């Protein structure tokens, strides 16, 4: 992903105050970059910001709350198939873009400035502590 220096979105609150994702969601299934199975949703944001250099505008408070969810509870999506095409890797085609169901109550927890949204699935459940 390429960071857009003009990212306007900034999270200032916790998950419950993040905007709902509404409408269809499209995704390109790309590798998980070696993220371990025990990673949290917060680890996904940290990875994006620290290792990939993407300024997602996600507050530390929100990242800490995302640590209560598994990494598979968040997913990068686009709202239009055409926007998802931006994320196709070499050798992929539009056939590699799929529409996915995020579930009711899904919340946007980050944006990448390229029409991509990191969404906490509506079906996500907090991990027991």
Secondary structure, DSSP 8 states (H G I E B T S, - for coil): ----TT------S-GGGS-B--S-EEEE----TT--TT-BHHHHHHHHHHTS-------HHHHHHHTTSBGGGEEEEESSHHHHGGG--TT--GGGEEEE---TT-EEEEE-SSSEEEEE-TT------
